[in-house]
Amino acid sequence: MQSTFSGIEIGKRSLIAHTQGMTTVGHNLSNASVEGYSRQRVHFKPTDALYMPQLNRENTPGQIGQGVDITRIERVHDELLEGKIVSRANGRGYWEARDSYMLQLEQVYNEPTESSVRTLMDRFWDSWQELSIHPQEGAARQAVVQRGEALMDGIHRQYSRMKEIRNMVEDDLTATVGRVNAILNDVRSLNEEILKVEALGDNPNDLLDRRDLLVKELSGLINITVDNRDPDEFSIHTQGRHLMQGRVLTPLRTDPNPLNEGYSTVRWAESGEEAYFTGGKLQALLDLRDGDIRGEIQKLDVLAMNYIDLVNEIHRSAYGLDGQNGRAFFEEVPFVTDVAGNYDRNGDGEFDSSYVFRVSGTNNLNPQDHLGLQGTITLSGPQGNIDIPYNPTDTVGDVISRINRSGAEVVARLDQAGRMAMKALPATELENPDFVIRHIEDSGQFLVGYAGILQDSGAEGAYDWEQADAVLAFRGGGDNYAVAPVAHPSGWIEISGALKNDINRLAAGFGENGRPANPGDGSAALSVAQLRTRPVMLGNLMSFDDFFAETIADAGLRGEQAQRTFETENLVMKELEGMKQALSGVNIDEEFSQLIKFQHGYNAAARFISTFNSMLDTIINRLGV
């Protein structure tokens, strides 16, 4: 039968339940400003009634209620919405990093200002134009040297700032890898605590919120997917690999890569395999460091290397006021001291590679002449060799244009003497050195007997850099090729010290019939000035001015793309986070209403106990009187 004191128990349960409700409201209000916190709700249910359906139950009508119990305290949370936030966070993380560093990269160009490289280039070309008019005047010669030095200083500054940004990205990348590993360790620790709490039948709400916040941060760093179908093994994947499975995690590490100037390669710590990602801040940093910033440095190197190559080509053919020629305007710093470009690439003590930047033919060519030959030229490209066919009806100019537009990392042009010159561009792949010709082959006779570059046609006569003394495949001997330069000429390009010490050595005229130029001959200076607008960059595709303008425009467009895409990703994430906040966030007004409800419930329970106590007092103390 029902106890006389059951009312007291019912009231006590109500007091406990409503006290817990008010405590939960207080917990919500205390954490209203905590990032990632999900509001919690107390769920009540009636306590199991007396006289449950069974054979020995007392014969009384209905069931007798026993008050209220707390079934659970759970967080208000939408797993599907959280999954969307995790899946989109890597996009925001990627474009946020790109936007930040691309802005810095744009600022390097400092255009248009008086100290920008473009302005210094214009003044340099103008000084050569002035020298062509007044080749005998010392002031004009001094202006060429001084403006040349100013341009070189500008190129050096631009290279240094790009290098600084690349180093910043490297430091950021290393720190990001460390943060990824730290998050994984924190999540693993939380997994262990969550399992212990759940084993006792409780809801680890605050621990789950902390884990969700860490997972969201991790998804901003690398692209991940989360699998929590197995309650005992919370898993995180990336690119088909387990980053974490329960208590087991797979951390990352960074190793210096000597083929990438010592910059780090991200690898899996256990296997040592290179790690690849498709989104997140980490991938953005890799793309920036080895793509955008490296590419901008390479473009500046192309500019500097073409200054060295083209200006020196003209200057060597011209005469100074002292009647001498064969001097370089810019100092050249070869990558190797071996005259054949031989280099020990694998470090075993023996030459195994040939580092050659440029090779010239022995025959003078006319760009309008038809070849009358058929064959296929094979040149090294970004990812393997590229075949370039030529036919009897093609002109020399057609073949040169086809080479320059083929996508190969070797370009061609006709030099001052009309000979075909082929030179290397910066390499796309990190493992390949910049400004090194890696392969030249011709199945026919165009590069052999016609242009005079190769000794023989076919694979047996090909030039391939992965062997010592590969220059023996060239015709013309040592005067027809140039050894590859030291890396990043934009960082070391300088005007010849001999010219700076004696401006009379500056060559302004070509002379005639092998005789030194007259003091008033400015033909060579005019040829140098004309490089400004002649299509001499990347083969015959664009001028110095066009190349630099396109470089600046390209950097600006990529910066604009990063900014706009980041703004779009940010808006999407804000909308998703707003939806989550509307569902899981703490609404102070709502919590106050809950607080009032629990307060009234508590007061009612207390009044109920007080009334029941009075009834018991009457029964116990007064009925016997």
Secondary structure, DSSP 8 states (H G I E B T S, - for coil): ---TTHHHHHHHHHHHHHHHHHHHHHHHHHTTTSTT---EEEEEEE---BS-SSTT--S-SS-B---EEEEEEEE---HHHHHHHHHHHHHHHHHHHHHHHHHHHHHHH--SSTTSHHHHHHHHHHHHHHHHHSTT-HHHHHHHHHHHHHHHHHHHHHHHHHHHHHHHHHHHHHHHHHHHHHHHHHHHHHHHHHHHHHHTT---HHHHHHHHHHHHHHHHHS--EEE-SSTT--EEEETTEEEEETTEE--EEEEE-GGGTT-EEEEETTT--B---SSHHHHHHHHIIIIIIHHHHHHHHHHHHHIIIIIHHHHHHSB-TTS-----SB---BS-SSTT-EE-SSSSSS--EE-EEEEEEEEE--TT-B----EEEEEEETTEEEEEEE-TT-BHHHHHHHHHTTT-SEEEEE-TTSEEEEEE---SSTTS-TT---EEEESSSIIIIIT--BSSSSGGG-EESSSTTGGGGBSSGGGGEEE-B-S-GGGT--B-HHHHH-GGGS--B--BTTB---TT--HHHHHHHHTTTSS-BTTTTB-HHHHHHHHHHHHHHHHHHHHHHHHHHHHHHHHHHHHHHHHHS--HHHHHHHHHHHHHHHHHHHHHHHHHHHHHHHHHHTTT-
